[in-house]
Amino acid sequence: MIQWGILGIGNIAKRFIKSLEKSTNGQLYAAASYTESKCEEFLKEHPDVKVYHDYEDLLNDENVDAVYLAMRHIDHYRWAKKALQHHKAVLCEKPATLYKWQMEDLKQEAIKNQTFFMEAMKTRFIPLIQDIKDCLENKEIGEILSVETCFCYDRDYLEGHYLFDQEQGGILNDVGSYNVVSTLDYIHSPIARINSQVQFRYGVDSHEKVTITFESGQKALMEMAFDEKKDPILEIKGTKGTILAQPFYRPTQATIIDATRTAHQIEKPYINDDFFGEIEEVHRCLQAKLIESPRMSLQDSIDCIDMIEKIRQSFQKDA
């Protein structure tokens, strides 16, 4: 049984805990927060869990096998590196890092310490995503021409919230990882050019429309926003048809439209919930003594932040 520790016990950690409770391969052993009130509330809900008031103390606990990092984006790199140095397996919320050099450094730490690291990119572990990949592999819509993703929601300004922090905030850092990893899932070609339209509010990027053209001639169209709500769609256009799904980062149903405009649906539910797949992947990899997942590898995370950096550079130039 893999003993988990959690660094940061906010809302996302609560969802993780709920999913972990359904596993027979791991259990929650400890949690840590620097906020006294959160620790007290957490203990009331989980009296059997060890609670620390310092992240370092949790990492020093020899009973902890793996840690889930659920703190602010800006803190991921520092504590992921410390966890790897303490030989604790790491499942790190996205974005794993804010800069490519940080993710490259974490890769080296994982290799050096022979300790597992994975970015918590749930999209890679949603059962239906593999079915969509199988459809594409079987050329049901021919060759891929373009991949379109949209993740737009409406959020009021909140003083002190990480989303509005100029160093770690903005919509690209918040949900861009989902758009990017969903593009990298289906298009495997070097980038030729990036065109972007970006709006700023409260000092951070609030709405982006990005078009990436690849050397293969394929295109990715991404839209992300926290100032306008839209359906979170996935649209993969091919030479012989189209695949549609939503929400694109965790779908349970997709529509395949062939060249004759005939449509059929494929469906596959979550295994328990949308967190469970990535948690079980960590368990599987640890049992196999792997330091990375073949489905969300260290290089996959580097490729993801690399594309995010290139997008950011494109709209900074445009500005």
C-alpha positions, -999 to +999 in steps of 0.1 A: +000+000+000+015+033-011+014+060+016+006+094+003+014+129+016-002+161+003+015+195+002-012+221+002-047+213+014-070+235-007-099+226-029-079+206-055-064+185-027-099+176-015-108+163-049-076+142-049-084+128-015-119+118-026-105+099-056-076+083-036-102+068-012-115+047-040-081+031-046-069-002-032-033+005-040-027+037-020-040+057+010-036+091+025-011+091+053-002+128+058-009+163+048+008+197+053-002+233+052+013+265+066-022+278+073-033+269+109-070+272+102-067+248+072-048+223+094-075+224+121-103+220+096-085+192+079-080+173+111-117+175+119-125+159+085-095+134+086-087+126+122-066+096+113-043+115+089-010+130+102-010+168+097+022+189+095+025+226+096+056+226+075+062+209+041+098+200+050+085+180+080+063+160+059+091+152+034+112+141+063+086+115+074+100+081+063+065+066+061+056+089+032+061+071-002+046+096-026+035+133-025+008+152-043+017+188-048-014+210-047+001+244-039+004+275-060+020+272-094+050+293-083+058+268-056+057+236-077+094+236-088+109+243-054+089+216-036+090+190-064+128+193-064+129+189-026+106+159-027+127+142-053+158+149-032+140+132-003+133+102-026+095+108-025+076+100-056+059+131-070+025+138-086+026+175-093-004+196-103-002+213-137+016+233-148+045+214-132+067+244-137+064+279-150+096+277-171+112+251-193+146+252-175+128+243-143+112+212-158+145+202-174+161+204-139+134+183-124+140+157-151+176+156-140+167+153-104+144+124-110+171+106-130+198+114-104+177+103-075+160+074-094+127+088-081+093+090-099+079+123-111+047+129-131+028+160-139-009+156-130-022+159-166-056+141-162-063+143-199-038+116-207-056+092-184-093+097-194-105+064-209-122+079-239-090+097-250-074+064-259-105+055-280-102+088-299-065+080-305-075+046-318-100+062-342-073+084-355-048+055-358-074+036-378-077+067-401-115+070-395-113+107-404-082+104-426-051+124-419-053+151-393-055+187-407-062+207-375-069+204-338-091+230-321-095+233-283-114+259-262-112+264-225-130+297-216-147+305-183-158+337-165-141+346-132-145+377-110-114+394-097-103+382-063-076+401-045-046+379-037-057+350-059-029+333-078-048+338-111-043+375-109-007+374-097+016+388-124+044+362-118+023+331-119-012+341-130-029+345-163-050+321-183-021+305-201-006+294-168-040+284-155-055+262-181-032+264-211-015+231-202-048+213-211-050+230-246-013+223-252-012+187-241-044+180-261-026+194-292+006+174-285-016+143-282-026+144-318+000+165-337+037+154-337+056+179-358+079+208-350+064+243-348+068+265-379+051+297-365+027+310-339+002+338-343-016+350-312-042+375-301-042+383-264-061+406-241-049+416-206-069+424-175-056+431-140-020+429-154-023+393-167-034+376-199-071+371-196-081+360-231-060+343-258-066+330-293-036+312-306-029+296-340+001+273-343+012+262-377+034+231-378+061+221-403+037+193-414+012+219-425-012+209-397-027+236-374-037+240-338-063+265-328-065+273-291-087+297-272-086+302-235-101+329-212-112+338-177-134+367-189-159+348-212-176+315-209-177+291-239-181+254-244-149+235-238-147+218-272-123+196-290-126+195-328-102+174-348-106+179-385-093+153-409-091+148-446-121+124-444-141+137-414-142+153-380-142+143-343-160+164-318-159+161-280-164+181-248-152+190-223-121+183-244-098+177-214-120+150-198-146+138-222-168+108-218-185+110-252-173+119-287-190+123-321-173+110-353-185+125-385-173+108-417-169+122-452-206+115-460-216+136-429-228+104-413-223+107-375-218+081-348-209+084-311-184+066-289-188+067-252-167+056-222-173+067-186-146+076-161-132+050-139-147+064-106-138+100-115-115+122-136-087+120-110-086+083-106-067+074-138-037+095-130-035+083-094-036+047-105-009+054-131+014+066-103+006+034-084+013+012-114+046+030-122+058+028-086+050-009-084+070-014-117+098+007-102+096+033-129+108+069-125+083+083-151+051+073-168+052+064-205+019+081-209+030+114-193+067+113-193+093+138-181+099+148-217+062+152-223+062+178-195+092+195-210+075+196-244+044+210-228+061+239-210+082+245-241+051+251-262+036+273-235+068+294-234+067+298-272+031+309-271+040+334-244+069+348-264+046+352-294+021+374-277+048+394-259+062+402-293+027+411-306+022+434-276 
